Amino acid sequence: MKIKSIKDRNYKEKKVFLRVDYNVPIENGVITDDTRITTTIPTLNYLLSQGASLIIASHLGRPEGKVVSKYSLKPVAERLSQILNKEVKFAPDCIGDEVKKMVSSLKEGEILLLENLRFHPEEEKGDENFAKELALLCDAYVNDAFGTCHRKHASVYTITKFVNDSAAGFLIEKEVQALSRLLINPERPFLLILGGAKVIDKINMVKNLLDKVDTIITGGVTAYTFCKAKNWEIGDSKVEDEAVPVAKEIIKEINKRHLEFHTPLDHVIVQKISEDAPYIITERGTVPHGWIGVDIGPQAIEEYIDCINRAKTIFWNGPMGIYEIEKFAKGTIELAKAIAKSNAFSVIGGGDSVAIVNKAGVADKISYICTGGGASLEFIEKGTLPCIEVLKE
């Protein structure tokens, strides 16, 4: 897929509207993980080196179209300023007369971060008048917010109707290249690792990959949903009942294609989920009544690592258990380490992916870590996204 690149354009003395995804976790005004900021720095530096002045825009949280102080992007402006070691001006809004004044006074090489786009309900509605207001601020538009590219929001989709010069930033280019490699002639064997929850959101993605993958392994709520679809005992483990009928269909399709498919051979189980809960390991792949599965067991880890070692391409979505609690993180950590040691082309996607590889200390050994959970799943399902389509050559 060929998309418009910033490398093919002239940004000298242009005001560039740069849409990013700075939806970072903030506690008591302090950013606890700045990965989504640091991944955009190559695009920022390139545009600045080309003589642009930058108007940066993002959303943060779910303020539902209202001004909510805890969702202000002011802490992001301060953190970005520290990372770049240069001043980042901050606008009190993203449209309006004051913002226009601040933009008009921007000089080459200067940066202005706008306040949260989602303080306006028109952003998520894809409103044309709101998009026009944003477009009037700039000479050129660059989208580097892959995590929102599956949404037809005003600042990522509608705005391109009103700015003649639109292109993708380096982060979007990298995401599209990595995910396309999973879809177009992936090297075999291709291993799909499904964990975490939100099973229903993954079903179409799984269906699209069935003709490409050789092996599927499961953990977390996803595994219990498939176990229930097999009519196995799962005790009180969390399961997504609405996804069970579709999981049964997927199992039929897997069997029809003679694919290798694994649910855990054993489980770490507890009677109550807490840091200090005593746990035992099951001797088989079922969970007794009154118990809750919280991680895959040692037999499952061994079997799954064997699958990883045989793979040439790996896509992993979601943890193997409640990895936030240290003693229930072993399955997730061991798989991350095995992927890091493997020779496979590996892509990890989903909301927990960055946290998983950081916890395992192997982020630099994974071929690609997706920044957008829902967007990466939809891209794999459809081969494109609405906001990527509008940036195609």
URURLIN-V186110 format. One record per run of one state. SS is the DSSP state (~ for helix, > for strand, _ for the rest). FROM is the first residue (numbers start at 0). LEN is the number of residues. Records with the same first field share a line. If there is no record, write none. Layout:
# URURLIN-V186110
SS->FROM-LEN + FROM-LEN
This chain:
# URURLIN-V186110
_->0-2 + 3-1 + 8-6 + 19-6 + 27-2 + 31-3 + 38-2 + 49-3 + 57-11 + 71-2 + 84-4 + 90-6 + 104-6 + 113-3 + 119-1 + 125-2 + 135-4 + 143-2 + 148-9 + 161-4 + 168-1 + 183-6 + 194-4 + 209-5 + 218-1 + 229-4 + 234-6 + 257-2 + 262-4 + 270-8 + 281-5 + 287-4 + 296-1 + 310-2 + 317-8 + 328-1 + 341-3 + 349-3 + 360-2 + 365-2 + 369-3 + 382-3 + 389-2 + 392-1
>->2-1 + 4-1 + 14-5 + 25-2 + 29-2 + 52-5 + 88-2 + 110-3 + 139-4 + 165-3 + 189-5 + 214-4 + 233-1 + 259-3 + 266-4 + 278-3 + 286-1 + 291-5 + 312-5 + 344-5 + 367-2 + 391-1
~->5-3 + 34-4 + 40-9 + 68-3 + 73-11 + 96-8 + 116-3 + 120-5 + 127-8 + 145-3 + 157-4 + 169-14 + 198-11 + 219-10 + 240-17 + 297-13 + 325-3 + 329-12 + 352-8 + 362-3 + 372-10 + 385-4
